[in-house]
Amino acid sequence: ASGNKIRVVPSEYGRMNDLETLSLESNEIEDFPAALCKIKGLSWIDLGRNQIQHIPQDVTRMRGLTHLLLRENNIKLAEVPSTLPDLETLQQVDLQGNPMDMYSPLIQKLSKIKPPKGLRAQA
């Protein structure tokens, strides 16, 4: 559903328990879809190139999340949960192109996430 000018993700997405990968890149989404945090099997989220302004704390409860791609949104550093780097399953967090200091301690901690061989962590 990339590039479809989607503004809101329906709450019904939260009931899609078999969903593992979701790409809603290049839309017009302003709020991180809270419904996604309820999907236990969701491991890959690409919400890059939207208008998202913050990452909800509930993301840190997504125990199967491996990839969180949020490049080129409007996320400020204060809107990134400080416990996000503690999510043990994370292999990649991409926050490039957001209005934040990429040298802050939190971003540096996120950039030290060790992805599997062949992947690169991005913050």
N, C-alpha and C positions, 0 to 999 in steps of 0.2 A: 504494500500500500504506500510505497514511496512516491513522492511527488504528486499527490492528489489533493493538495490544499486542505487536508484534514485539520480541523481546529481542536476537536475534542475526541478523545478515545472513549467509546461507550463503556459503562461500568460492567456490562456483560462480558467483556474480555476477561474479567476476574474469574469467570467460571470455566475458562478454557484450560482445564487442568493438564491436557496433553500437549499444550503449546510449549515448544522448547526454544524457538528462535522467532524474534519479531523485529522487522525492519519497517519503521515509519519515518525514515529519513526524508528530508526535504519537503516537509509539510508546513503547517502554520500552528503547530501545537504550542500553547503558552504554558500549560501546567503539566508537570510530570504526571502521567496517568496513574493515580493511586491504585487502580484496579490491577495493574501489572504486578504490584507487590504481593498480591494474593495468589499468584500462579506459582505453585511449588516447583514445577518442572522447568520453569523459564530460565534458561542459562545465557542467552545472548539477546541483548536489547540494543538496537541502533535507533536512536532518536536524534541523530546529528542533523544539523542544518534546519532547526526549528526555531522557536522563540521562547524556549523553556528558561525560566528564571531561577529555579531552585531544585535541589534534589531532596526528596522527602526522607526523613529519618527511617521510615519503613523499608527503604531499599537495603538497609544494613541487616535486615532480617531475612533476606532472600538467600537462603543457604546453598542454593544451586547456581547462583549467578556467577558466570565466569567472565563475561564481556559486557561492559557498560560503555557504550559509545555515545557521547554527548557533545561532540565537536561542533563548533560554530553555532552556539546558542547564546543566551544572554545571562549565563550563570556567573554570579559573583562568588568569590571565595567564601564569604560568610554564609552562603547558601549551600555549601557542600558539607554533609555531616562529618564531623571530626572522627567518627568511628568507622568511616567507609574503608580506610586501609586495613582495618582489623577483620574484614570479611574474608575468611580463609580461602574461599573458592575463587576469588577474583584473580584473573590472569591478565586482564587488560582493562584499563580505564582511559578513555580518550576525552580530554577536556580542552584540547587545542582550539584556539580561536574564540575562547570565551573571555570576557573582560575581567581577568584576574591576574595576579602576580604569579607567574609560573615558577618562581623561586621561593615561594612561601614554604615553610616546613611541612604543611599538610600535602601540598602538591609534590614536594620532593619525596615524601613517604609513599605517595601513590605511584610515583615513577620508579620506585624500587621493587614493585611487585614483579615477581619472577614468573614470566610466562613459560609455557612448555617450549622446548626446542623448536626453533623455526618461527616463533611469534615474537613480537616486540611490544613491551609495555609502553603506553603513551599517556602522558599527563600534560 
